[in-house]
Amino acid sequence: MSIKNTAVTGTPKFQVILASTGQDVLDKRSQLVFKSALAAMNRKLTSLNEKKDAIEYEILNLTDLSVETRDSLRPGDKNFNATAWIDKMCDLSMQLALLEDEIEIAEGIQAEYFTDAPATEQAAG
């Protein structure tokens, strides 16, 4: 819905707006809605991937069980608690698995709704 330069045509801008066809308005509205939904989709994927990175970093920190010294068998630090470590690893692993599933679903939605449809789908419309 491009509003023509009214200085050239001599038609007042408001009249040009009123004369716009319904399809022009629908086309413009669909472009704006699409851009808004695409931005929301991209924000969702970015957010999910950031959460995944944070969990992977936390798992990396949790699995750094280097002994304190060469002659020590104490993993991590002097307050190492095996039960708490196992509980935390299980929790993080579950969070990571759920996030990976959510990312896969979101990427599927992105591919289905926000990429160009094959010509046969567009024709069937």
C-alpha positions as CSV (number, residue, x, y, z in Angstrom):
1,M,0.0,0.0,0.0
2,S,2.2,2.7,-1.2
3,I,0.8,6.2,-0.9
4,K,1.7,8.1,-4.1
5,N,3.2,11.5,-4.1
6,T,0.1,13.7,-4.0
7,A,2.0,16.8,-5.2
8,V,2.3,15.1,-8.6
9,T,-1.2,13.8,-8.9
10,G,-2.9,16.7,-7.2
11,T,-5.0,14.2,-5.2
12,P,-5.2,14.8,-1.4
13,K,-3.3,12.2,0.6
14,F,-6.5,11.2,2.6
15,Q,-8.4,10.6,-0.7
16,V,-5.5,8.4,-1.9
17,I,-5.7,6.4,1.3
18,L,-9.5,6.0,0.9
19,A,-9.0,4.9,-2.7
20,S,-6.5,2.1,-1.8
21,T,-7.9,-1.3,-2.6
22,G,-8.8,-3.7,0.1
23,Q,-6.1,-6.0,-1.3
24,D,-3.4,-3.3,-0.9
25,V,-4.4,-2.9,2.8
26,L,-4.4,-6.7,3.3
27,D,-1.0,-7.1,1.7
28,K,0.6,-4.4,3.8
29,R,-1.0,-5.8,7.0
30,S,0.1,-9.3,6.2
31,Q,3.7,-8.0,5.7
32,L,3.6,-6.3,9.1
33,V,2.2,-9.2,10.9
34,F,4.7,-11.6,9.3
35,K,7.6,-9.3,10.3
36,S,6.4,-9.2,13.8
37,A,5.9,-13.0,14.1
38,L,9.3,-13.6,12.5
39,A,11.0,-11.4,15.0
40,A,9.2,-13.2,17.8
41,M,10.3,-16.5,16.4
42,N,13.9,-15.4,16.2
43,R,13.7,-14.0,19.8
44,K,12.3,-17.4,21.0
45,L,15.1,-19.4,19.3
46,T,17.8,-17.0,20.6
47,S,16.4,-17.3,24.1
48,L,16.3,-21.1,24.0
49,N,19.8,-21.3,22.6
50,E,21.1,-18.9,25.3
51,K,19.5,-21.1,28.0
52,K,21.0,-24.2,26.4
53,D,24.5,-22.6,26.4
54,A,24.1,-21.6,30.1
55,I,23.2,-25.2,31.1
56,E,26.0,-26.7,29.1
57,Y,28.4,-24.2,30.8
58,E,27.1,-25.2,34.2
59,I,27.5,-28.9,33.3
60,L,31.1,-28.1,32.2
61,N,31.8,-26.5,35.6
62,L,30.1,-29.3,37.4
63,T,32.2,-31.9,35.6
64,D,35.5,-30.2,36.4
65,L,36.5,-32.5,39.1
66,S,40.2,-32.0,39.0
67,V,42.0,-32.9,42.1
68,E,43.3,-30.0,44.2
69,T,46.9,-31.2,44.2
70,R,48.8,-34.1,42.6
71,D,48.8,-36.1,45.8
72,S,45.2,-35.5,46.7
73,L,42.3,-37.8,45.6
74,R,39.7,-35.3,46.8
75,P,37.7,-34.2,43.6
76,G,36.8,-30.6,43.1
77,D,36.9,-29.0,46.5
78,K,37.0,-30.2,50.1
79,N,33.2,-29.9,50.4
80,F,32.5,-32.3,47.5
81,N,29.1,-34.0,48.1
82,A,28.5,-37.0,45.8
83,T,24.8,-37.0,46.4
84,A,24.4,-33.3,45.7
85,W,26.6,-33.7,42.6
86,I,24.5,-36.6,41.2
87,D,21.3,-34.7,41.9
88,K,22.6,-31.6,40.2
89,M,23.9,-33.6,37.1
90,C,20.5,-35.3,36.8
91,D,18.6,-32.0,37.0
92,L,20.9,-30.3,34.5
93,S,20.8,-33.2,32.1
94,M,17.0,-33.2,32.2
95,Q,16.8,-29.5,31.7
96,L,19.2,-29.8,28.7
97,A,17.2,-32.6,27.1
98,L,14.0,-30.7,27.5
99,L,15.6,-27.6,26.0
100,E,17.0,-29.5,23.1
101,D,13.5,-30.9,22.4
102,E,12.0,-27.4,22.6
103,I,14.7,-26.0,20.2
104,E,13.9,-28.8,17.8
105,I,10.2,-28.0,17.9
106,A,10.8,-24.3,17.5
107,E,13.1,-24.9,14.6
108,G,10.4,-27.0,13.0
109,I,7.9,-24.3,13.4
110,Q,10.4,-21.8,12.0
111,A,11.0,-24.0,8.9
112,E,7.3,-24.6,8.4
113,Y,5.9,-21.1,8.9
114,F,8.8,-18.7,8.2
115,T,10.6,-20.1,5.1
116,D,9.5,-19.8,1.5
117,A,6.9,-22.5,0.6
118,P,7.5,-24.7,-2.4
119,A,5.7,-23.4,-5.5
120,T,3.1,-26.2,-5.3
121,E,2.1,-25.2,-1.8
122,Q,1.8,-21.5,-2.9
123,A,-0.4,-22.4,-5.9
124,A,-2.7,-24.6,-3.7
125,G,-2.7,-21.7,-1.2
